[in-house]
C-alpha cells in the first residue's frame, strides 16, 4: 500500500501533494510500469483522507499520462522514462557559502552606502498613487519617456552631452545593453577591448559570437597607433577613468580616436562611463560623447554605482544614425526595467534628489578613501608600498615593493584569509609594468580589519 504523510504537505492542497508524491515514485522507478495502484477507496482509507482527494490526484496523473485507467480493473502505471537514481532521493546540496575573508580588497562595495530610502519610498508611493493602473501596462521598449527625458537633462547638465530622449535606451544593467549593442552593430565585427580591462564586456561580446581584440593600455589609455593597426571596427573604452588602471585619456588621444572612428565606414566607439560621478580632485572630466562631431560614439552608463546595484537600471545614448537601425532590428524587445522603478527614478532625477544624493556620497567616499589611505600610511606596509591613481573612482592602485611574484603573494594571502586583486589578473599580456600592483576597492573596507590585514600582508612580502 502506498504510504505518504499528507500532514507534511506544507501549503499544498492534499490532492496536489498526493499527486506529486505518486508522480515522483513513478519517475524514480519506485512504481514500475504496469503496476496496479490501490483503489481510490482503499488508498483514501489508508491515508485517512477523503476519496475525492485520491480521485482528483489519480485524474491529474491520468491526464498527464502517468496512469492509465482500465474499466472495472483500476489504475495502472504507464511506461515512462525513469530517472537514474541511487537509492532514495536525497535533499539537494546546499549552496556553497562564500568564503569569509579577514580582508577583501577585491570586493566591489559601493552603491548602497547612504541610499536615500525615505525619499525613494516617498516617490514610490507618489508613483503608485498618481500612475495607478498605468503601471500595469507595457511601456516603450526604449524605456519610459519621462525617464528618458530626465536622463537627457541630467546628461546635458552634468556630462556635457546633448542628446534627445529618443536617442536614449534604458535597460536592465550594462551587461544587457552590451548584448543589445553586439546585436545592433553586428556579430561579424571585431571589437577592441582594453587590456588590462573590464572582462564582462569582452565575455558578453564573445558569447554573442563576436571577435574581440585586446588593446594594451598605457599611461593615457589605448594608443591610437595600436588602435589603427588592430583591424577592429568597434572600440570599447572607459576614457574618463579606466578600469582597473585608473588612467584618464587626454584630449589629444581622444581626438585621435574620433578621427579613427570617422575615417572608416561602420566604425563606432562604445564609451563606458561607469563611475564618472566620483572624481575627487578638480572638475568632472567631460565625456568623449560631448565632443563627438562624427556621430560614432555610443555612450553607456548605469545607476548601479550611484544608487544601488540591485536596481539594475542602465542606459545608453545612440547616435542618430543608428536610431532607425535600432528600431528595425531591436524594436520588438520589451522594456526590461519595471515601470514603477523607471517612473520613480524619473522623479528622483527631475526634482533634484539625485544631485543632492551625489553630493552626499561623494563626500562619504572621499572620506572613506582618505581613511583607508591613512590606515595604509600608519601600517607596517607603508615603507613597502605606494598609492597611485587615487584621484577618482571607487578604487585605487597600491604598488608593492617585493620580489615575490603576484601568484605567490595571492596564494599565500589566501591561506591567511586575505583576498587580493592584482593588476596582472585583469590582463592577458606579460607586462612587467603591471606586476606587484594591487587593485584596492575601498568602499566596503572596515578599518579594523584593514589594519590587521595590512600587517599580515607586510609579513608576506619577504616570506
TORKOLDREN-218550 format. One record per residue (C-alpha): residue number from 1; y, z, x. Coordinates in steps of 0.05 Angstrom, whole numbers. Each point is the difference from the previous one (the first is absolute). Example, Ala and Ser with C-alpha at 12.3 -4.5 7.8 and 13.67 -1.06 7.14 Angstrom:
BEGIN
i = 1	yy = -90	zz = 156	xx = 246
i = 2	yy = 69	zz = -13	xx = 27
//
This chain:
BEGIN
i = 1	yy = 0	zz = 0	xx = 0
i = 2	yy = 70	zz = -17	xx = 25
i = 3	yy = 40	zz = 62	xx = 17
i = 4	yy = 75	zz = 1	xx = 9
i = 5	yy = 49	zz = 57	xx = -2
i = 6	yy = 50	zz = -23	xx = -52
i = 7	yy = 43	zz = 61	xx = 13
i = 8	yy = 18	zz = -30	xx = 68
i = 9	yy = 33	zz = -60	xx = -31
i = 10	yy = 72	zz = 23	xx = 14
i = 11	yy = 49	zz = -38	xx = -44
i = 12	yy = -50	zz = -54	xx = -19
i = 13	yy = -27	zz = -6	xx = -70
i = 14	yy = -74	zz = 20	xx = -7
i = 15	yy = -24	zz = -71	xx = -15
i = 16	yy = 40	zz = -28	xx = 58
i = 17	yy = -28	zz = 51	xx = 49
i = 18	yy = -71	zz = -12	xx = -24
i = 19	yy = 10	zz = -76	xx = 5
i = 20	yy = 24	zz = 8	xx = 72
i = 21	yy = -59	zz = 45	xx = 19
i = 22	yy = -52	zz = -48	xx = -27
i = 23	yy = 35	zz = -61	xx = 31
i = 24	yy = 0	zz = 35	xx = 68
i = 25	yy = -74	zz = 16	xx = -6
i = 26	yy = -14	zz = -74	xx = -15
i = 27	yy = 43	zz = -27	xx = 57
i = 28	yy = -29	zz = 50	xx = 50
i = 29	yy = -72	zz = -17	xx = -20
i = 30	yy = -17	zz = 68	xx = -28
i = 31	yy = -13	zz = -36	xx = -66
i = 32	yy = -41	zz = -62	xx = 14
i = 33	yy = -1	zz = -67	xx = -36
i = 34	yy = -43	zz = 1	xx = -63
i = 35	yy = 1	zz = 76	xx = -5
i = 36	yy = 6	zz = 27	xx = -70
i = 37	yy = 55	zz = 50	xx = -16
i = 38	yy = -9	zz = 59	xx = -47
i = 39	yy = 16	zz = -11	xx = -72
i = 40	yy = 71	zz = 16	xx = -23
i = 41	yy = -22	zz = 61	xx = -39
i = 42	yy = -45	zz = 26	xx = 55
i = 43	yy = 53	zz = -6	xx = 54
i = 44	yy = 53	zz = 30	xx = -45
i = 45	yy = -43	zz = 60	xx = -14
i = 46	yy = -17	zz = 7	xx = 74
i = 47	yy = 74	zz = -2	xx = 21
i = 48	yy = 22	zz = 43	xx = -59
i = 49	yy = 49	zz = -53	xx = -24
i = 50	yy = 11	zz = -43	xx = -61
i = 51	yy = -43	zz = -61	xx = -13
i = 52	yy = 63	zz = -43	xx = -5
i = 53	yy = 17	zz = 18	xx = 72
i = 54	yy = -66	zz = -30	xx = 26
i = 55	yy = 5	zz = -58	xx = -49
i = 56	yy = 70	zz = -19	xx = 25
i = 57	yy = -21	zz = 6	xx = 73
i = 58	yy = -62	zz = -43	xx = -11
i = 59	yy = 41	zz = -52	xx = -37
i = 60	yy = 49	zz = -6	xx = 57
i = 61	yy = -56	zz = -7	xx = 51
i = 62	yy = -33	zz = -53	xx = -43
i = 63	yy = 66	zz = -38	xx = -7
i = 64	yy = 8	zz = -1	xx = 75
i = 65	yy = -71	zz = -23	xx = 13
i = 66	yy = -29	zz = 64	xx = 29
i = 67	yy = -47	zz = 12	xx = -59
i = 68	yy = -38	zz = -44	xx = -49
i = 69	yy = -16	zz = 24	xx = -70
i = 70	yy = -68	zz = -20	xx = -29
i = 71	yy = -8	zz = 8	xx = -74
i = 72	yy = -42	zz = 61	xx = -20
i = 73	yy = -17	zz = 11	xx = 73
i = 74	yy = 64	zz = 29	xx = 31
i = 75	yy = 44	zz = -14	xx = 60
i = 76	yy = -24	zz = -28	xx = 66
i = 77	yy = 34	zz = -7	xx = 68
i = 78	yy = 19	zz = -71	xx = 18
i = 79	yy = -12	zz = -30	xx = 69
i = 80	yy = 63	zz = 9	xx = 43
i = 81	yy = 16	zz = -3	xx = 73
i = 82	yy = -11	zz = 71	xx = 26
i = 83	yy = 45	zz = 29	xx = 54
i = 84	yy = -36	zz = 22	xx = 63
i = 85	yy = 1	zz = 76	xx = 2
i = 86	yy = -26	zz = 55	xx = 43
i = 87	yy = -23	zz = 54	xx = -47
i = 88	yy = 50	zz = 31	xx = -47
i = 89	yy = 72	zz = -25	xx = -2
i = 90	yy = 44	zz = 42	xx = 45
i = 91	yy = 72	zz = 16	xx = -8
i = 92	yy = 48	zz = -48	xx = 35
i = 93	yy = 21	zz = 21	xx = 69
i = 94	yy = 69	zz = 32	xx = 0
i = 95	yy = 55	zz = -38	xx = 35
i = 96	yy = 7	zz = 19	xx = 73
i = 97	yy = 61	zz = 45	xx = 6
i = 98	yy = 57	zz = -21	xx = 45
i = 99	yy = 1	zz = 37	xx = 67
i = 100	yy = 47	zz = 59	xx = 3
i = 101	yy = 42	zz = -12	xx = 62
i = 102	yy = 35	zz = 54	xx = 40
i = 103	yy = 53	zz = -53	xx = 14
i = 104	yy = 5	zz = -69	xx = -31
i = 105	yy = 50	zz = -47	xx = 33
i = 106	yy = -27	zz = -60	xx = -36
i = 107	yy = 9	zz = 26	xx = -71
i = 108	yy = 55	zz = -39	xx = -34
i = 109	yy = 32	zz = 54	xx = -43
i = 110	yy = 67	zz = -17	xx = -30
i = 111	yy = 18	zz = -25	xx = -69
i = 112	yy = -14	zz = 64	xx = -38
i = 113	yy = 47	zz = 50	xx = 33
i = 114	yy = 58	zz = 16	xx = -46
i = 115	yy = -24	zz = -44	xx = -57
i = 116	yy = 50	zz = 10	xx = -58
i = 117	yy = -50	zz = 23	xx = -52
i = 118	yy = 51	zz = 27	xx = -50
i = 119	yy = 42	zz = -64	xx = 2
i = 120	yy = -61	zz = -45	xx = -5
i = 121	yy = -28	zz = 40	xx = -58
i = 122	yy = 67	zz = -3	xx = -37
i = 123	yy = 5	zz = -75	xx = 9
i = 124	yy = -72	zz = -10	xx = -21
i = 125	yy = 13	zz = 38	xx = -65
i = 126	yy = 61	zz = -44	xx = -12
i = 127	yy = -42	zz = -63	xx = 10
i = 128	yy = -53	zz = 26	xx = -48
i = 129	yy = 52	zz = 16	xx = -52
i = 130	yy = 43	zz = -62	xx = 7
i = 131	yy = -54	zz = -52	xx = 13
i = 132	yy = -55	zz = 27	xx = -45
i = 133	yy = -48	zz = -54	xx = -23
i = 134	yy = 31	zz = -50	xx = 48
i = 135	yy = -37	zz = 36	xx = 56
i = 136	yy = -66	zz = -23	xx = -29
i = 137	yy = 18	zz = -74	xx = 4
i = 138	yy = -12	zz = -44	xx = 60
i = 139	yy = 59	zz = -10	xx = 47
i = 140	yy = 15	zz = -63	xx = 42
i = 141	yy = -48	zz = -13	xx = 57
i = 142	yy = 56	zz = 8	xx = 51
i = 143	yy = 19	zz = 69	xx = -27
i = 144	yy = 47	zz = 30	xx = -52
i = 145	yy = 68	zz = -37	xx = 0
i = 146	yy = 37	zz = 67	xx = 2
i = 147	yy = -36	zz = 21	xx = 64
i = 148	yy = 10	zz = -67	xx = 34
i = 149	yy = 74	zz = 4	xx = -17
i = 150	yy = 4	zz = 70	xx = 28
i = 151	yy = -36	zz = -21	xx = 64
i = 152	yy = 47	zz = -59	xx = 7
i = 153	yy = 61	zz = 44	xx = -2
i = 154	yy = -32	zz = 51	xx = 48
i = 155	yy = -16	zz = -55	xx = 51
i = 156	yy = 71	zz = -27	xx = -2
i = 157	yy = 31	zz = 69	xx = 10
i = 158	yy = -47	zz = 28	xx = 53
i = 159	yy = -35	zz = -58	xx = 35
i = 160	yy = 53	zz = -55	xx = -4
i = 161	yy = -48	zz = -45	xx = -38
i = 162	yy = 27	zz = -44	xx = -55
i = 163	yy = -59	zz = -15	xx = -46
i = 164	yy = -2	zz = -16	xx = -74
i = 165	yy = -48	zz = 40	xx = -44
i = 166	yy = -44	zz = -61	xx = -11
i = 167	yy = -14	zz = -3	xx = 75
i = 168	yy = -30	zz = 70	xx = -1
i = 169	yy = -74	zz = 13	xx = -13
i = 170	yy = -24	zz = 71	xx = -14
i = 171	yy = -72	zz = 18	xx = 17
i = 172	yy = -47	zz = 59	xx = 11
i = 173	yy = 14	zz = 11	xx = 74
i = 174	yy = 10	zz = -45	xx = 60
i = 175	yy = -75	zz = -16	xx = 8
i = 176	yy = 1	zz = -32	xx = -69
i = 177	yy = 62	zz = -39	xx = 19
i = 178	yy = -33	zz = -25	xx = 64
i = 179	yy = -57	zz = -26	xx = -43
i = 180	yy = 50	zz = -37	xx = -44
i = 181	yy = 35	zz = -29	xx = 61
i = 182	yy = -63	zz = -29	xx = 32
i = 183	yy = -17	zz = -32	xx = -67
i = 184	yy = 71	zz = -26	xx = -7
i = 185	yy = 9	zz = -27	xx = 71
i = 186	yy = -71	zz = -23	xx = 9
i = 187	yy = -64	zz = 24	xx = 33
i = 188	yy = -2	zz = -61	xx = 44
i = 189	yy = 61	zz = 23	xx = 40
i = 190	yy = 2	zz = 40	xx = 64
i = 191	yy = 33	zz = 68	xx = -6
i = 192	yy = 33	zz = 32	xx = 61
i = 193	yy = -6	zz = 76	xx = 3
i = 194	yy = 29	zz = 50	xx = 49
i = 195	yy = -42	zz = 29	xx = 55
i = 196	yy = 0	zz = 60	xx = 1
i = 197	yy = 13	zz = 1	xx = -74
i = 198	yy = -16	zz = 21	xx = -70
i = 199	yy = -73	zz = -18	xx = -11
i = 200	yy = -2	zz = -2	xx = -77
i = 201	yy = 41	zz = -64	xx = -5
i = 202	yy = -47	zz = -36	xx = 48
i = 203	yy = -61	zz = 26	xx = -36
i = 204	yy = 26	zz = -24	xx = -68
i = 205	yy = 16	zz = -69	xx = 27
i = 206	yy = -68	zz = -6	xx = 35
i = 207	yy = -39	zz = 23	xx = -61
i = 208	yy = 36	zz = -54	xx = -40
i = 209	yy = -26	zz = -52	xx = 49
i = 210	yy = 63	zz = -11	xx = 40
i = 211	yy = 2	zz = -5	xx = 76
i = 212	yy = 41	zz = 54	xx = 36
i = 213	yy = 31	zz = -8	xx = 69
i = 214	yy = 18	zz = 62	xx = 41
i = 215	yy = 71	zz = -4	xx = 28
i = 216	yy = 16	zz = 50	xx = 56
i = 217	yy = 59	zz = 46	xx = -12
i = 218	yy = 48	zz = 16	xx = 57
i = 219	yy = 60	zz = 46	xx = 2
i = 220	yy = 36	zz = -44	xx = -50
i = 221	yy = -55	zz = -21	xx = -47
i = 222	yy = -37	zz = -67	xx = 0
i = 223	yy = 28	zz = -48	xx = 53
i = 224	yy = 23	zz = -66	xx = -31
i = 225	yy = -34	zz = -40	xx = 55
i = 226	yy = -67	zz = 32	xx = -16
i = 227	yy = 12	zz = -14	xx = -74
i = 228	yy = 15	zz = -73	xx = 13
i = 229	yy = -63	zz = -8	xx = 42
i = 230	yy = -45	zz = 37	xx = -48
i = 231	yy = -7	zz = -56	xx = -50
i = 232	yy = 6	zz = 47	xx = -59
i = 233	yy = 37	zz = -20	xx = -64
i = 234	yy = 13	zz = 69	xx = -28
i = 235	yy = 28	zz = 59	xx = 39
i = 236	yy = -10	zz = 72	xx = -24
i = 237	yy = 47	zz = 48	xx = 35
i = 238	yy = 38	zz = 67	xx = -8
i = 239	yy = 64	zz = -16	xx = 39
i = 240	yy = 38	zz = 63	xx = -20
i = 241	yy = -51	zz = 51	xx = 24
i = 242	yy = -64	zz = -30	xx = 25
i = 243	yy = -64	zz = 40	xx = -10
i = 244	yy = -26	zz = 31	xx = 43
i = 245	yy = 47	zz = -14	xx = 59
i = 246	yy = 64	zz = 17	xx = -37
i = 247	yy = 39	zz = -58	xx = 32
i = 248	yy = 58	zz = -34	xx = -35
i = 249	yy = 7	zz = -76	xx = 5
i = 250	yy = 71	zz = -17	xx = 23
i = 251	yy = 44	zz = -52	xx = -33
i = 252	yy = -11	zz = -55	xx = 52
i = 253	yy = -75	zz = 2	xx = -9
i = 254	yy = 7	zz = 3	xx = -76
i = 255	yy = 42	zz = -62	xx = 2
i = 256	yy = -53	zz = -34	xx = 43
i = 257	yy = -54	zz = 18	xx = -51
i = 258	yy = 42	zz = -29	xx = -56
i = 259	yy = 10	zz = -64	xx = 40
i = 260	yy = -76	zz = -3	xx = 10
i = 261	yy = -12	zz = 8	xx = -75
i = 262	yy = 52	zz = -52	xx = -19
i = 263	yy = -26	zz = -52	xx = 51
i = 264	yy = -68	zz = -11	xx = -32
i = 265	yy = -21	zz = -17	xx = -70
i = 266	yy = -36	zz = 56	xx = -36
i = 267	yy = 18	zz = 55	xx = 49
i = 268	yy = 16	zz = 69	xx = -26
i = 269	yy = 16	zz = 70	xx = 26
i = 270	yy = -27	zz = 60	xx = -37
i = 271	yy = 48	zz = 58	xx = 14
i = 272	yy = -36	zz = 66	xx = -10
i = 273	yy = 57	zz = 51	xx = -6
i = 274	yy = -46	zz = 58	xx = -11
i = 275	yy = 43	zz = 60	xx = 22
i = 276	yy = 70	zz = -28	xx = 10
i = 277	yy = 29	zz = 58	xx = -40
i = 278	yy = -15	zz = 49	xx = 56
i = 279	yy = 49	zz = -14	xx = 56
i = 280	yy = 31	zz = 63	xx = 30
i = 281	yy = 47	zz = -29	xx = 53
i = 282	yy = 56	zz = -48	xx = -20
i = 283	yy = 3	zz = -45	xx = -61
i = 284	yy = -62	zz = -30	xx = -32
i = 285	yy = -18	zz = -67	xx = 31
i = 286	yy = 10	zz = -58	xx = -47
i = 287	yy = -62	zz = -36	xx = -23
i = 288	yy = -19	zz = -67	xx = 30
i = 289	yy = 1	zz = -27	xx = -72
i = 290	yy = 75	zz = 16	xx = -3
i = 291	yy = 16	zz = -52	xx = 54
i = 292	yy = -50	zz = -52	xx = -23
i = 293	yy = 33	zz = -67	xx = -13
i = 294	yy = -64	zz = -40	xx = 4
i = 295	yy = -33	zz = 28	xx = -63
i = 296	yy = -63	zz = 17	xx = 40
i = 297	yy = -1	zz = 76	xx = -1
i = 298	yy = -43	zz = 38	xx = -49
i = 299	yy = 22	zz = 72	xx = -3
i = 300	yy = -52	zz = 55	xx = -16
i = 301	yy = 13	zz = 74	xx = -11
i = 302	yy = -30	zz = 60	xx = -35
i = 303	yy = 19	zz = 66	xx = -32
i = 304	yy = -63	zz = 34	xx = 28
i = 305	yy = 37	zz = 30	xx = 59
i = 306	yy = 64	zz = 20	xx = -36
i = 307	yy = -30	zz = 27	xx = -65
i = 308	yy = -76	zz = 8	xx = -1
i = 309	yy = -60	zz = -42	xx = 23
i = 310	yy = -35	zz = 11	xx = -66
i = 311	yy = 54	zz = -37	xx = -39
i = 312	yy = -26	zz = -65	xx = 30
i = 313	yy = 65	zz = -37	xx = -12
i = 314	yy = 18	zz = -54	xx = 50
i = 315	yy = 41	zz = -63	xx = -6
i = 316	yy = 16	zz = -66	xx = 35
i = 317	yy = 59	zz = -48	xx = -1
i = 318	yy = -20	zz = -73	xx = -1
i = 319	yy = 44	zz = -58	xx = 23
i = 320	yy = 24	zz = -42	xx = -58
i = 321	yy = -41	zz = -59	xx = 27
i = 322	yy = -64	zz = 39	xx = -14
i = 323	yy = 16	zz = 23	xx = -71
i = 324	yy = -28	zz = -61	xx = -36
i = 325	yy = -63	zz = 0	xx = 43
i = 326	yy = -9	zz = 74	xx = -13
i = 327	yy = 5	zz = -10	xx = -76
i = 328	yy = -49	zz = -58	xx = 1
i = 329	yy = -52	zz = 32	xx = 45
i = 330	yy = 5	zz = 75	xx = -14
i = 331	yy = 38	zz = 6	xx = -66
i = 332	yy = -65	zz = 13	xx = -37
i = 333	yy = -7	zz = 69	xx = 33
i = 334	yy = 17	zz = 61	xx = -41
i = 335	yy = 48	zz = 52	xx = 26
i = 336	yy = -39	zz = 52	xx = 41
i = 337	yy = 49	zz = 58	xx = -7
i = 338	yy = 2	zz = 41	xx = -66
i = 339	yy = 61	zz = -13	xx = -43
i = 340	yy = 20	zz = 73	xx = -5
i = 341	yy = 4	zz = 7	xx = 76
i = 342	yy = 41	zz = -64	xx = 6
i = 343	yy = 51	zz = 20	xx = -52
i = 344	yy = 4	zz = 70	xx = 29
i = 345	yy = 12	zz = -27	xx = 70
i = 346	yy = 53	zz = -48	xx = -27
i = 347	yy = 39	zz = 59	xx = -29
i = 348	yy = -11	zz = 39	xx = 65
i = 349	yy = 33	zz = -56	xx = 39
i = 350	yy = 55	zz = -18	xx = -49
i = 351	yy = 25	zz = 70	xx = -10
i = 352	yy = 6	zz = 16	xx = 74
i = 353	yy = -58	zz = 49	xx = 4
i = 354	yy = -35	zz = -41	xx = 53
i = 355	yy = 61	zz = -1	xx = 46
i = 356	yy = 8	zz = 76	xx = -6
i = 357	yy = -75	zz = 9	xx = 12
i = 358	yy = 3	zz = -43	xx = 63
i = 359	yy = 58	zz = 42	xx = 27
i = 360	yy = -40	zz = 63	xx = -9
i = 361	yy = -65	zz = -24	xx = 30
i = 362	yy = 35	zz = -34	xx = 59
i = 363	yy = 29	zz = 68	xx = 18
i = 364	yy = -68	zz = 33	xx = -12
i = 365	yy = -37	zz = -49	xx = 46
i = 366	yy = 53	zz = 1	xx = 53
i = 367	yy = -5	zz = 76	xx = 3
i = 368	yy = -76	zz = -4	xx = 0
i = 369	yy = 2	zz = -51	xx = 57
i = 370	yy = 48	zz = 43	xx = 41
i = 371	yy = -45	zz = 61	xx = -12
i = 372	yy = -62	zz = -37	xx = 24
i = 373	yy = 36	zz = -28	xx = 62
i = 374	yy = 27	zz = 69	xx = 17
i = 375	yy = -70	zz = 30	xx = -7
i = 376	yy = -25	zz = -53	xx = 49
i = 377	yy = 57	zz = 17	xx = 48
i = 378	yy = -19	zz = 74	xx = -2
i = 379	yy = -74	zz = -12	xx = 13
i = 380	yy = -41	zz = -4	xx = 63
i = 381	yy = -5	zz = -75	xx = -13
i = 382	yy = 75	zz = -10	xx = 9
i = 383	yy = -3	zz = -16	xx = 75
i = 384	yy = -56	zz = -50	xx = -12
i = 385	yy = 30	zz = -42	xx = -57
i = 386	yy = 60	zz = -39	xx = -23
i = 387	yy = 24	zz = -12	xx = -72
i = 388	yy = 18	zz = -73	xx = -16
i = 389	yy = 24	zz = -39	xx = -61
i = 390	yy = 21	zz = 61	xx = -40
i = 391	yy = 64	zz = -32	xx = -29
i = 392	yy = -32	zz = -24	xx = -64
i = 393	yy = -61	zz = 3	xx = -45
i = 394	yy = -51	zz = 53	xx = -14
i = 395	yy = -36	zz = -6	xx = 67
i = 396	yy = 19	zz = -1	xx = 74
i = 397	yy = -36	zz = -12	xx = 65
i = 398	yy = -21	zz = 52	xx = 51
i = 399	yy = -15	zz = -27	xx = 70
i = 400	yy = -50	zz = 43	xx = 39
i = 401	yy = -5	zz = 10	xx = 75
i = 402	yy = -75	zz = -2	xx = 12
i = 403	yy = -54	zz = -37	xx = 39
i = 404	yy = -50	zz = 6	xx = -56
i = 405	yy = -12	zz = -61	xx = -44
i = 406	yy = 22	zz = 0	xx = -73
i = 407	yy = -73	zz = -3	xx = -21
i = 408	yy = -18	zz = 61	xx = 41
i = 409	yy = 59	zz = 40	xx = -26
i = 410	yy = -13	zz = -20	xx = -72
i = 411	yy = -74	zz = 20	xx = 4
i = 412	yy = 15	zz = 66	xx = 36
i = 413	yy = 55	zz = 17	xx = -49
i = 414	yy = -45	zz = -15	xx = -60
i = 415	yy = -50	zz = 52	xx = 26
i = 416	yy = 57	zz = 50	xx = 2
i = 417	yy = 20	zz = -16	xx = -72
i = 418	yy = 60	zz = -43	xx = 19
i = 419	yy = 9	zz = -69	xx = -32
i = 420	yy = 40	zz = -46	xx = 46
i = 421	yy = 27	zz = -69	xx = -11
i = 422	yy = 13	zz = -44	xx = 61
i = 423	yy = 41	zz = -64	xx = 2
i = 424	yy = -60	zz = -36	xx = 30
i = 425	yy = -39	zz = 13	xx = -64
i = 426	yy = 47	zz = -47	xx = -37
i = 427	yy = -8	zz = -58	xx = 49
i = 428	yy = -52	zz = -52	xx = 17
i = 429	yy = 26	zz = -15	xx = 70
i = 430	yy = -8	zz = 38	xx = 65
i = 431	yy = 72	zz = 17	xx = 16
i = 432	yy = 15	zz = 53	xx = 52
i = 433	yy = 68	zz = 15	xx = -31
i = 434	yy = -34	zz = 24	xx = -64
i = 435	yy = -44	zz = 53	xx = 33
i = 436	yy = 10	zz = 75	xx = -3
i = 437	yy = 49	zz = -5	xx = -58
i = 438	yy = -13	zz = 42	xx = -63
i = 439	yy = 25	zz = -21	xx = -69
i = 440	yy = 25	zz = 65	xx = -32
i = 441	yy = 5	zz = -1	xx = -76
i = 442	yy = 42	zz = 63	xx = -9
i = 443	yy = 14	zz = 11	xx = -75
i = 444	yy = -64	zz = 39	xx = -13
i = 445	yy = -2	zz = 41	xx = 64
i = 446	yy = 1	zz = 76	xx = -5
i = 447	yy = 38	zz = 32	xx = 57
i = 448	yy = -49	zz = 56	xx = 14
i = 449	yy = -59	zz = -48	xx = 2
i = 450	yy = 41	zz = -47	xx = 43
i = 451	yy = 14	zz = 55	xx = 51
i = 452	yy = -74	zz = 16	xx = 7
i = 453	yy = -21	zz = -73	xx = 2
i = 454	yy = 51	zz = -18	xx = 54
i = 455	yy = -27	zz = 55	xx = 46
i = 456	yy = -71	zz = -26	xx = -9
i = 457	yy = 24	zz = -72	xx = 13
i = 458	yy = 36	zz = 22	xx = 63
i = 459	yy = -64	zz = 30	xx = 26
i = 460	yy = -38	zz = -64	xx = -14
i = 461	yy = 45	zz = -45	xx = 42
i = 462	yy = -33	zz = 20	xx = 66
i = 463	yy = -69	zz = 24	xx = -23
//
